[in-house]
């Protein structure tokens, strides 16, 4: 272990990330249409305590103050998402000018504060009208997405120069359509692949549209990645590890980088009944569209996953990894494993040769509240971030083209099916008063940004 200063490259993009449904609230404000999350969160049993994003952090009304916080932290960039149903309440067709104006003003204020906007078009809050017509498993949803990307990039493309099409399409396809624990709550394995395909296809179709409307813009997609390792060297564990990685990562990364769907994953999906109609949703030219060159890939990394099967190759029994302390386990039940970040970055850089990588999300859930003086001593989060920053710097040293790092999240927010029970923010939000408190991790992050590096042991 050595204590040393870990410098980051000049112009490294230090940022923080949020998503529209998780922070905005204003669920029916100013002509906004319903999203799948507005509907899903109201279903009995869908979310922790039946909580919804109706109000969330009330960012829709408090965004000016939130930008002041970003400025105070010295953030170089802010990754946020646009609520599609604010812009096109019915998913396509008539534009809601008031909704558009919200993001227009937000972008202007960010630029004025010297903060680069990174805009995500789809962070899961699909217009309910499109879901009612079949949602992502339908090709028409991909067409609607292009219309939305066109409207938004025509209006903001002169100022927004970093565009992300989708956030974690794997989570939408698997957790939303196949497992039913996210919106829209479908439990149909047969919907996974068509949903995945149309998410990817809409990405491929939207990229040239965004480039046309926003000259000089950089466009990419965000994928979730875990460091997935087998519990043992047994053939079954190795096979299960590869299957997991195939469905959650390569099924998305491979086509984006021009390799089509991975054959081993397709084989496994076929055997498991996930492809009742084969690959009939792929039309001629689709795979070429999906493979459109991108300027960067965004990776969301949180944890290592250890895969163990039983002898029949069935689902892994829970692995008890020790020690079960908050230092090693976040409150999400996710393992704190910084070397996994170095490994994932190296793996993606080597396997796919992206032009640039951003860590578009990384962070930890710990509920530490403010003390009487208002201080939030979130030492576990601070240590989590510190060790992951160092892990990222290791990857840079090894030649990974990592251009920036977005902490998840700027502030505590609505954590999907887990409601408000999980706090990922570097800023604490008191949901009763909507008061914000800078946690120790935020103050420390400010210092890292200022120095463009950090002290720490490795
Ligand atoms: C990611 C999501 C993000 C947040 C974090 C904890 O999968 O993209 O919205 O919920 O997990």
Boltz pocket constraint, residues with backbone or C-beta under 6 A from the ligand:
constraints:
  - pocket:
      binder: B
      contacts: [[A, 19], [A, 22], [A, 167], [A, 168], [A, 171], [A, 224], [A, 300], [A, 361], [A, 408], [A, 414], [A, 415], [A, 416], [A, 424]]
      max_distance: 6.0
